[in-house]
Amino acid sequence: MRFGVLGPVTAWTDAGTPVVIQGLKVRALLADLLVHEGRPVPADRLIDDLWGSELPGNPSGTLSAKVSQLRRAFEDAEPGSRSLVQSGPAGYSLVVSAGTYDALQFGELLSAGSVDEALVLWRGPAYADFADDAFVETAVARLTDLRLTALEQADLPVVDLAGFVKAHPLREGLRAAHMKALYRSGRQSEALESFDELRQLLLEDLGLDPSPELVALQQSILAQELPHARSNLPAQLTELIGRTDALADIGACLGTSRLVTLTGPGGVGKTRLALAAAADVADRFADGVVLVELAAVTPDALSVANSLTDAVQAALDLRDTEGTPVVDRLASVMGSRLLVLDNCEQIVEEVAALTDRLLATAPGLRVLATSREPLGLAGEVVWSVPPLSVPPVSAGVEEVGECSAAQLFVTRAAAASRGFALTDETVADVAVLCRRLDGIPLALELAATRVRALGVRGLVARLDDRFRLLATGHRGAAPRQQTLHAMIDWSWELLAPSEQSVLRQLAVHADGCTADAAAAVCGEDDVLDVLVRLVDRSLVVPVDGGRFRLLESVAAYCVEKLRVSGELESSRQRHLSYYVSLAEAARPGLFGDEQSRWLQLLDEDSANFRTALDRAVTTGQLDLAERLVDALSWYWFLRGRHVEAMRSLDTVQGSARAGVWRAGFMYLLGHPDAPAERDRWLDSADAMGLWWIAHAASDVGDLSACLSMLDQALKTFEADGNQWGVAAVLAARAKHAHVRADLPALYDDACQSIAIFRSLGDRWGVLQATGWFGAHAELVGDFDEAERLHLEGAAAAEEIGLWPEVANALGMLGWTAIRRGHYESARAYGERALRLATEQGQRASQALAELVLGFAARRTGALDEASERLQALIDAARLQTESVLYLSIVLEELGFVRELQGRPGDALELHMEAFRVSEEFDSLRGMCWALEGIAGSHPDKTLAATLLGSSAATRATESYLLASTEAEDLARAVAAASGALGPDAYQAAYRRGEGLSPAEAFGLLVRQ
C-alpha cells in the first residue's frame, strides 16, 4: 500500500489501483495519521482533530468505528493491508516508509540532491482536501517550505519561476533563481528589475534590505560573472609555464571584446594558451565554455561549411535538424557562452564567415580563436602569441632560471631524464638552446625528450648544423616557422626508417586513429611498438581509448613527406579501404549486445569516415562510397544525425541501397517527396529495407502501406531466422496497434518484441519495445507501471548516449503525467523533452513534447498558451503531404480550448476534423474522443446525447479507459445535453446512440 499527501490525500495499492475510502471523517483520520509519519497519535488527540467542539455522542466508540472502516477499505483494496493501521497504548499509528509515503520519499530525495525527481512527486498543494483543517497546518507549512526550497534548486524555465515569484514575492531563494534564469536567457535587464522589485517590497512591507547573498548575485549579474554551466575543456596534464601575464591580458581582452584571435606560428603554444585562458574566464559565462577543434576539418572536404558546422554541433553535443538553417539554430542555443575555435588557419575564410554570423545573432556569445592568421572581422582583437622569454648571452643560473623558455625546457627535460637540472654545468647550453629555438614551446618540448639520449650539449651541437642548412632553404617563411620546421626536420632524421614510415602515414588520418588503423594504412601487421616510440619523442600524442594523433604542425610536415615520397595517394587509398571495411565490420555489432561499444568506436572515428567518403566521391569510387554509406546509415540513425545521413546518401544517387535508406531519412525529416522516394525504391528493397521505410514512415499517414511492408518483411525475417528483424517488426506493429487502440495486439506485440530484443541484448530495440509496453500500461490505466517503464527507458537510453530515445521517453513521461492529472510534472517533463528533442533535431519527439505542454497548459487554465502551442502543431502537420498521427488528438484538444474560450463554432469544426482523421487511421478511441467533443459544442443537444451514447457504448465494448482527466470534458458535455433536454429525453436519445457505431453516429451529424 502506498500513500500520498503531496496533493489530495490518497492511497493506492502496490499495483497502482486507487483505494476508495468512503466518508469524510475516515479520510480525515487517514490524513491525521499521515501527518504523524508513523508515530502513534493518542485517541483524544484524534478526536479533537476530527470533531473539535462538535463531538459525537460516544467519541471513543465513533473513533474506533472510523478506524475499522479505514482498515476495511485497505483490506478490500489489498488483502493483508488492514494491519498497516496499528493500535497500542500510545494510540493509533499508520505503518509508512519512504518507499510507501510520498512526503517521506520527498524528503529523502531532497537530502540526496535528487531535486527534479523529488518535484515529480507533487500533484498539487499538500493535503489539498484538508488544507483548512488545523491539524495539518504545521505539516503543510513544512512541506510547502521544502517544496519551495527544491524549486529554488531546480533548473526551471523563466515562465514557471515567474509564477512562483508572484505567489511568494518576498522569498529570496525563489527570487534568486528567477534572476539567474532571466540572466541566462539573455534578459539581464529583467533580472535586475526583478531584484529592484524585491528590494522595494522588502522596504515597504518589512523595512528590510535584501540579504547580502542576493546583493552579491545582483552584482554578479551587473558584472556578468555568474558561474558557468558546462565545459568540454580537456584537463591539462602539465602545468602551463611562463604565461601568467599573457593569461591576464587575454582575460582582459575577453572582458571588453567579443572576438579575440590568438595568432602565431605552429608550435608557439596558441592552443595551450587558449585552453588555459578559457578555463580562467569560464565562470563569466552562464552557459559554459565549449572547445571546437578544427584540425580535422580540411579544405579537401566536399563542403567545408557543412563540415565546420558539423564540428560545432558535435562540440555542443547537438544533433542536426531540418527546417531551421543550421547557423540560426547554433546561434539560438549559444546563450551566454565562450566558444573556443582552435586551429582555424586552414579554413580561415569559412570560420570567419560562421563567426561573423554567430556574433551578429547571438549577443551573449564571445569567441576565442587560434589561427596562424587573423579572421579579419570588424571588432576582432588580434593577440599575437609571443615565444617564451629566452635568456641573454652569458646569463647565470639565477637569471636563466627566471626565463620562461628555460623553465619549460628544464621542467620537461627533468621529466624525460631523471636527475636533469639547471646547474652551473648545464646553464650555458640551456641558454643557447632556448635562444636558438626562439623560445618556441613545441620545439623546446621536442628537444627536451632527447636529453636522456644526447645530453643538452649534444642537442646544441646538432642544432648548430641543422639551422645553418635550413636558413637558406626557407627564406620566404617567417623566422619562427623556419625554426619549428628545423626542429621537426631534425627530429625526423633521428628516427629509424620504420618510425619515419609510420609517422608520415599517420598524417592521412583525421583527428587520430587506433593502432589497428595505423597498421592498415601503413600496410603492416603491428605498429604499436613504433607508435609508443613516437609518443616518447613527442611526435605522436596518445589519446584516451588507445588512440593516437599527430600535432598539427607535425601532420602538415608528414603530408609533405608523403607527397615527396610519392606515397600520398596510396596511403589515402589504404585509409579509404580500411574505413570502409571498419564500417562494414561495425554494422552487425550495432544490432546486438555490443551496440554500446560499437557506437563509441564509430563516434571516435566520425572524422575519418567523413574523410574516407569525401575521397571515395571525389575520386569517382562510387562503389566504395555506396558500401560506406550503406554500412553507416544505421549508426547515423541511432545517433540522430539525419541530415548528415541525407548529405552522405545524396553522394551516391542511383544506388538502390542508398535510395532505400534515403527514403526513410526523408520521412524522418518530414520531406514532402518522401512517398515518391519510397515508391522509387520499394521493389528493390529487401526485408530490412521494407522494415526501415515502414518504421520511419510510421508517424505519417499511409499506415496501410506501412503494415503491408511490415507483413512482407516479417515473413522474410521468420523464414531467414532473423530474430532481430522479427522483433523490430513486432515493435513497429505495436505502434500501429497503439494508433488503433487495439489493446490485445499492442500488448502481445510489445511483449514478444521486448523478449526477443532482451535475448539479443539490443539496447535500442529494448527501448522501443519497452516504450510501447509502457504505452499499453498507460492506456489501461496502470500509470505507475507506465511511468516506471518510461523512466527505465530514459535512464537506459542516456547511459549509452541514445539522446533521441531519451527525448522520446521524457515526452512519454509527460503524457503519462497528463493522464494522471499531474500537470506540473507533465510540464517539467515536457520542457526537458522539448529542449533535448530540439537539440537533437528529432521532429517526432519535439511534437510529442509540444503536445504535452499544450495539454498541460489547457488543463491549468493557460488557454492562450495552449492555443498557441496546439495551433502550431496543427499548422506543421498540415504542411505534410500525408496525415500525421498526432493530428487527431491535437485537433481534439484545441477544440476543447475553443469551447472554454466561448467559441463553440470553431470547436465544432475542430472536433469534426478530428473525427475524420481518426476514421482515416481506424482509431475507434480517437473517434470516441471526437464524438464527445462534438457533443459538448454542438447546439442540437438531442444529437449530442445520441453521440454521447455511441461513444460510451464503444468505450465499454473496447474496454477503453476514461481517465480522470477526460472526465471533466465529458461531464461538461453531459451536463449541457441533459440540462437542455431533461432526464427522460436525454436518456432516450442516449439509448438510441448506444446502438450506433461511431461512424453511424457521425453520419447523423453529416446528414444534418
Secondary structure as the mmCIF struct_conf table of DSSP 4:
data_model
#
loop_
_struct_conf.conf_type_id
_struct_conf.id
_struct_conf.beg_label_comp_id
_struct_conf.beg_label_asym_id
_struct_conf.beg_label_seq_id
_struct_conf.end_label_comp_id
_struct_conf.end_label_asym_id
_struct_conf.end_label_seq_id
STRN STRN1 ARG A 2 GLY A 4
BEND BEND1 LEU A 6 PRO A 8
STRN STRN2 THR A 10 TRP A 12
TURN_TY1_P TURN_TY1_P1 ASP A 14 ALA A 15
BEND BEND2 GLY A 16 GLY A 16
HELX_LH_PP_P HELX_LH_PP_P1 THR A 17 THR A 17
STRN STRN3 PRO A 18 PRO A 18
HELX_LH_PP_P HELX_LH_PP_P2 VAL A 19 VAL A 20
BEND BEND3 GLY A 23 GLY A 23
HELX_RH_AL_P HELX_RH_AL_P1 LEU A 24 VAL A 35
TURN_TY1_P TURN_TY1_P2 HIS A 36 GLY A 38
STRN STRN4 VAL A 41 VAL A 41
HELX_RH_AL_P HELX_RH_AL_P2 ALA A 43 TRP A 51
TURN_TY1_P TURN_TY1_P3 GLY A 52 SER A 53
BEND BEND4 GLU A 54 GLU A 54
BEND BEND5 GLY A 57 ASN A 58
HELX_RH_AL_P HELX_RH_AL_P3 PRO A 59 ALA A 77
BEND BEND6 GLU A 78 GLU A 78
TURN_TY1_P TURN_TY1_P4 PRO A 79 GLY A 80
HELX_RH_3T_P HELX_RH_3T_P1 SER A 81 LEU A 84
STRN STRN5 VAL A 85 GLY A 88
TURN_TY1_P TURN_TY1_P5 PRO A 89 ALA A 90
STRN STRN6 GLY A 91 LEU A 94
TURN_TY1_P TURN_TY1_P6 ALA A 98 THR A 100
STRN STRN7 TYR A 101 TYR A 101
HELX_RH_AL_P HELX_RH_AL_P4 ASP A 102 SER A 111
TURN_TY1_P TURN_TY1_P7 ALA A 112 GLY A 113
HELX_RH_AL_P HELX_RH_AL_P5 VAL A 115 VAL A 120
TURN_TY1_P TURN_TY1_P8 LEU A 121 LEU A 121
BEND BEND7 GLY A 124 PRO A 125
TURN_TY1_P TURN_TY1_P9 ALA A 126 TYR A 127
HELX_RH_3T_P HELX_RH_3T_P2 ALA A 128 PHE A 130
TURN_TY1_P TURN_TY1_P10 ALA A 131 ASP A 132
BEND BEND8 ASP A 133 ASP A 133
HELX_RH_3T_P HELX_RH_3T_P3 ALA A 134 VAL A 136
HELX_RH_AL_P HELX_RH_AL_P6 GLU A 137 GLN A 153
BEND BEND9 ALA A 154 ALA A 154
HELX_RH_AL_P HELX_RH_AL_P7 VAL A 158 ALA A 167
BEND BEND10 HIS A 168 HIS A 168
TURN_TY1_P TURN_TY1_P11 PRO A 169 LEU A 170
HELX_RH_AL_P HELX_RH_AL_P8 GLU A 172 ARG A 184
TURN_TY1_P TURN_TY1_P12 SER A 185 GLY A 186
HELX_RH_AL_P HELX_RH_AL_P9 GLN A 188 ASP A 205
TURN_TY1_P TURN_TY1_P13 LEU A 206 LEU A 206
BEND BEND11 GLY A 207 GLY A 207
HELX_RH_AL_P HELX_RH_AL_P10 PRO A 212 LEU A 222
TURN_TY1_P TURN_TY1_P14 ALA A 223 GLN A 224
HELX_LH_PP_P HELX_LH_PP_P3 LEU A 226 HIS A 228
STRN STRN8 SER A 231 SER A 231
HELX_LH_PP_P HELX_LH_PP_P4 LEU A 233 GLN A 236
BEND BEND12 LEU A 237 THR A 238
BEND BEND13 GLY A 242 GLY A 242
HELX_RH_AL_P HELX_RH_AL_P11 THR A 244 THR A 256
BEND BEND14 ARG A 258 ARG A 258
STRN STRN9 LEU A 259 THR A 263
TURN_TY1_P TURN_TY1_P15 GLY A 266 GLY A 267
BEND BEND15 VAL A 268 GLY A 269
HELX_RH_AL_P HELX_RH_AL_P12 LYS A 270 VAL A 281
HELX_RH_3T_P HELX_RH_3T_P4 ALA A 282 ARG A 284
TURN_TY1_P TURN_TY1_P16 ALA A 286 ASP A 287
STRN STRN10 VAL A 289 GLU A 293
TURN_TY1_P TURN_TY1_P17 ALA A 295 ALA A 296
TURN_TY1_P TURN_TY1_P18 PRO A 299 ASP A 300
BEND BEND16 ALA A 301 LEU A 302
HELX_RH_AL_P HELX_RH_AL_P13 VAL A 304 LEU A 316
TURN_TY1_P TURN_TY1_P19 ASP A 317 ASP A 317
BEND BEND17 GLU A 322 THR A 324
HELX_RH_AL_P HELX_RH_AL_P14 VAL A 326 MET A 334
BEND BEND18 GLY A 335 SER A 336
STRN STRN11 ARG A 337 ASP A 342
HELX_RH_3T_P HELX_RH_3T_P5 GLU A 345 ILE A 347
HELX_RH_AL_P HELX_RH_AL_P15 VAL A 348 THR A 361
TURN_TY1_P TURN_TY1_P20 PRO A 363 GLY A 364
STRN STRN12 LEU A 365 SER A 371
BEND BEND19 ARG A 372 GLU A 373
TURN_TY1_P TURN_TY1_P21 ALA A 378 GLY A 379
STRN STRN13 VAL A 381 SER A 384
HELX_LH_PP_P HELX_LH_PP_P5 VAL A 385 SER A 389
HELX_LH_PP_P HELX_LH_PP_P6 PRO A 391 PRO A 392
TURN_TY1_P TURN_TY1_P22 VAL A 393 SER A 394
HELX_RH_AL_P HELX_RH_AL_P16 VAL A 397 GLY A 401
TURN_TY1_P TURN_TY1_P23 GLU A 402 GLU A 402
BEND BEND20 CYS A 403 CYS A 403
HELX_RH_AL_P HELX_RH_AL_P17 SER A 404 ALA A 416
BEND BEND21 SER A 417 SER A 417
TURN_TY1_P TURN_TY1_P24 ARG A 418 GLY A 419
TURN_TY1_P TURN_TY1_P25 ASP A 424 THR A 426
HELX_RH_AL_P HELX_RH_AL_P18 VAL A 427 ARG A 436
TURN_TY1_P TURN_TY1_P26 LEU A 437 GLY A 439
HELX_RH_AL_P HELX_RH_AL_P19 PRO A 441 ALA A 448
TURN_TY1_P TURN_TY1_P27 THR A 449 ARG A 450
HELX_RH_AL_P HELX_RH_AL_P20 VAL A 451 ALA A 471
TURN_TY1_P TURN_TY1_P28 THR A 472 GLY A 473
TURN_TY1_P TURN_TY1_P29 ARG A 475 GLY A 476
BEND BEND22 ALA A 477 ALA A 477
HELX_RH_AL_P HELX_RH_AL_P21 PRO A 479 GLU A 493
TURN_TY1_P TURN_TY1_P30 LEU A 494 LEU A 494
BEND BEND23 LEU A 495 LEU A 495
HELX_RH_AL_P HELX_RH_AL_P22 PRO A 497 LEU A 506
TURN_TY1_P TURN_TY1_P31 ALA A 507 VAL A 508
BEND BEND24 HIS A 509 ASP A 511
STRN STRN14 CYS A 513 THR A 514
HELX_RH_AL_P HELX_RH_AL_P23 ALA A 515 CYS A 522
TURN_TY1_P TURN_TY1_P32 GLY A 523 GLY A 523
BEND BEND25 ASP A 525 ASP A 525
HELX_RH_AL_P HELX_RH_AL_P24 LEU A 528 ASP A 536
TURN_TY1_P TURN_TY1_P33 ARG A 537 SER A 538
BEND BEND26 LEU A 539 LEU A 539
STRN STRN15 VAL A 540 VAL A 543
TURN_TY1_P TURN_TY1_P34 ASP A 544 GLY A 546
STRN STRN16 ARG A 547 LEU A 550
HELX_RH_AL_P HELX_RH_AL_P25 GLU A 552 SER A 565
TURN_TY1_P TURN_TY1_P35 GLY A 566 GLY A 566
HELX_RH_AL_P HELX_RH_AL_P26 LEU A 568 GLY A 589
TURN_TY1_P TURN_TY1_P36 LEU A 590 LEU A 590
BEND BEND27 PHE A 591 GLY A 592
TURN_TY1_P TURN_TY1_P37 ASP A 593 GLU A 594
HELX_RH_AL_P HELX_RH_AL_P27 GLN A 595 GLU A 604
TURN_TY1_P TURN_TY1_P38 ASP A 605 ASP A 605
HELX_RH_AL_P HELX_RH_AL_P28 SER A 606 THR A 618
TURN_TY1_P TURN_TY1_P39 THR A 619 GLY A 620
HELX_RH_AL_P HELX_RH_AL_P29 LEU A 622 LEU A 638
TURN_TY1_P TURN_TY1_P40 ARG A 639 GLY A 640
HELX_RH_AL_P HELX_RH_AL_P30 HIS A 642 LEU A 649
HELX_RH_3T_P HELX_RH_3T_P6 ASP A 650 VAL A 652
TURN_TY1_P TURN_TY1_P41 GLN A 653 GLY A 654
HELX_RH_AL_P HELX_RH_AL_P31 ALA A 656 LEU A 668
TURN_TY1_P TURN_TY1_P42 LEU A 669 GLY A 670
TURN_TY1_P TURN_TY1_P43 PRO A 672 ASP A 673
HELX_RH_AL_P HELX_RH_AL_P32 ALA A 674 TRP A 681
HELX_RH_3T_P HELX_RH_3T_P7 LEU A 682 SER A 684
HELX_RH_AL_P HELX_RH_AL_P33 ALA A 687 ALA A 696
TURN_TY1_P TURN_TY1_P44 ALA A 697 ASP A 699
STRN STRN17 VAL A 700 VAL A 700
BEND BEND28 GLY A 701 GLY A 701
HELX_RH_AL_P HELX_RH_AL_P34 LEU A 703 ASP A 720
TURN_TY1_P TURN_TY1_P45 GLY A 721 GLY A 721
HELX_RH_AL_P HELX_RH_AL_P35 GLN A 723 ARG A 740
TURN_TY1_P TURN_TY1_P46 ALA A 741 ALA A 741
HELX_RH_AL_P HELX_RH_AL_P36 LEU A 743 LEU A 760
TURN_TY1_P TURN_TY1_P47 GLY A 761 GLY A 761
HELX_RH_AL_P HELX_RH_AL_P37 ARG A 763 LEU A 779
TURN_TY1_P TURN_TY1_P48 VAL A 780 GLY A 781
HELX_RH_AL_P HELX_RH_AL_P38 PHE A 783 GLU A 799
TURN_TY1_P TURN_TY1_P49 ILE A 800 GLY A 801
HELX_RH_AL_P HELX_RH_AL_P39 TRP A 803 ARG A 820
TURN_TY1_P TURN_TY1_P50 GLY A 821 GLY A 821
HELX_RH_AL_P HELX_RH_AL_P40 TYR A 823 GLN A 840
TURN_TY1_P TURN_TY1_P51 GLY A 841 GLY A 841
HELX_RH_AL_P HELX_RH_AL_P41 ARG A 843 ARG A 859
TURN_TY1_P TURN_TY1_P52 THR A 860 GLY A 861
HELX_RH_AL_P HELX_RH_AL_P42 LEU A 863 ARG A 878
TURN_TY1_P TURN_TY1_P53 LEU A 879 LEU A 879
BEND BEND29 GLN A 880 GLU A 882
STRN STRN18 VAL A 884 VAL A 884
TURN_TY1_P TURN_TY1_P54 LEU A 885 TYR A 886
HELX_RH_AL_P HELX_RH_AL_P43 LEU A 887 LEU A 900
TURN_TY1_P TURN_TY1_P55 GLN A 901 GLY A 902
HELX_RH_AL_P HELX_RH_AL_P44 PRO A 904 GLU A 920
TURN_TY1_P TURN_TY1_P56 PHE A 921 ASP A 922
HELX_RH_AL_P HELX_RH_AL_P45 LEU A 924 SER A 937
BEND BEND30 PRO A 939 PRO A 939
HELX_RH_AL_P HELX_RH_AL_P46 LYS A 941 GLU A 958
TURN_TY1_P TURN_TY1_P57 SER A 959 SER A 959
HELX_RH_AL_P HELX_RH_AL_P47 SER A 964 LEU A 981
HELX_RH_AL_P HELX_RH_AL_P48 PRO A 983 GLU A 994
TURN_TY1_P TURN_TY1_P58 GLY A 995 GLY A 995
BEND BEND31 LEU A 996 LEU A 996
HELX_RH_AL_P HELX_RH_AL_P49 PRO A 998 ARG A 1007
#
